[in-house]
Amino acid sequence: MPQKSSMFSMVGALTVVVGLASCNSRAQAPPKVTNDDLDRSVTAKINSDPALVAYKLDVDADADKNAVTISGAVPTESLRMKAVDAAKSVGAALVVNDKIDVKPELVDRKDYDADMARETRARAAKSSESVGDSVDDAWIHTKLRSRLLGEGEFPGSGINVDVEKNVVTLRGHVSSAAERAKAEQIAKSTDGVKQVKNQLVIKPNR
């Protein structure tokens, strides 16, 4: 009988140990992350950067796929990369789908800095355009180039914009005298521009 009692005690002890192990296993299982949880985490990380918070980027989270899609617009490529890197820092395995548009015209002069000016000069050089050394020149180029391209009925792609000491030179071609005059008017009405040299050539569309 004592042996039988001892056996029951051992079985009971094992049952308790197994039960505790099971409870511990359940307790240690991480809680499931919801879409809202992931959205909040990534949004908070992006908005913790003072340079990004003003642009109110949108985050769409898919917790099941451990992925987020970021959309919206920022004025520079470096800010776009900042937002993507901030999102990735939430988790090493997080998949970040980048749908952020870079729109240089979004930035005000007071927020336009030397780094943005360098990016503008680099883009201008690729288009055979020139931009002076001042931040003002780069900002004027950014605003004017965006305004020309933003005109629905006006083909700004045929125009080159040079800026030096707040003086704008328009080069290239347009299809009519009206377009030539309109381009000049847009340049003259751009903040910071002191003078416009209109060297546009009229080449009618055939």
Secondary structure, DSSP 8 states (H G I E B T S, - for coil): -HHHHHHHHHHHHHHHHHHHHHHHHHHHS-----HHHHHHHHHHHHHTSHHHHTT--EEEEEGGGTEEEEEEEESSHHHHHHHHHHHHTT-TT-EEEEEEEE-GGGS-GGG--HHHHHHHHHHHHHTT--B-SSHHHHHHHHHHHHHHHH-TTS-GGGEEEEEETTEEEEEEEESSHHHHHHHHHHHHTSTT--EEEE--EE----
